Amino acid sequence: MGGAEAAEPTPAEQCAKLCHDVPCEKYEFLGFSPDSTRYGYWHLTCPGKLEGAKARSTYHLRRVKPGKRKLSTEGIVLEGVSFPDYFEGNGFKIEELPATKLDKQQYEFRDDRGLVLKVELVTEKKVAWYFHVEGSEGKRFTYRGEFDEIYFGLRPRVFISPDGQRAAVVLLLDAMVRVDAALVVFSLNP
């Protein structure tokens, strides 16, 4: 007799483990295409125990539009495709840079090409986050984004494309009463 494969946890089971009773979100980056023009991710949405909605788990494939700094993307719809197998079967690559925590809300990521990337959360008039990009030649650019929500904690992850020209930044943001997430793609060239 062959062993039975363990069933993948349902979205509700994953939510119970990840965020218990508070509403939360999670993005899991599933890689860039070999030519660095597309990327995939998994998105989990957990409503929390007080909301009547159901937990949801969805897979996404997106095309990166040409540009500088923060890049626009567009969804790609594929009929009859099995996710997440699609990403592995089409050679999507995951290169996650290791994080070094510099301060309570500041993280640094370095690669072997001389890139230094920093992600930080700063309380100003609004809560803002910064993405700093430096190369061997010095500072390339800084991106600033704002939030309407007040966040008390940040956990970033950074993934580099196979051509080394793009980065996907995944943010986990703790508002204490909920946990939000974001995924943003950048060009690493100014």
Salt bridges, closest charged atoms under 4 A:
GLU25 OE1 - HIS43 NE2 2.62
GLU28 OE1 - LYS26 NZ 3.68
GLU28 OE2 - ARG157 NH1 3.30
GLU74 OE2 - ARG63 NH1 3.25
GLU95 OE1 - ARG113 NH2 3.57
GLU96 OE2 - ARG157 NE 2.84
GLU108 OE1 - ARG110 NE 2.98
GLU108 OE2 - LYS118 NZ 3.91
ASP111 OD2 - ARG113 NH1 3.08
ASP112 OD1 - ARG113 NH1 3.58
GLU120 OE2 - HIS132 NE2 2.71
GLU124 OE1 - ARG144 NH2 2.58
GLU137 OE2 - ARG140 NE 2.64
GLU146 OE2 - ARG144 NH1 3.11
ASP148 OD1 - LYS126 NZ 2.77
ASP180 OD1 - ARG178 NE 2.65
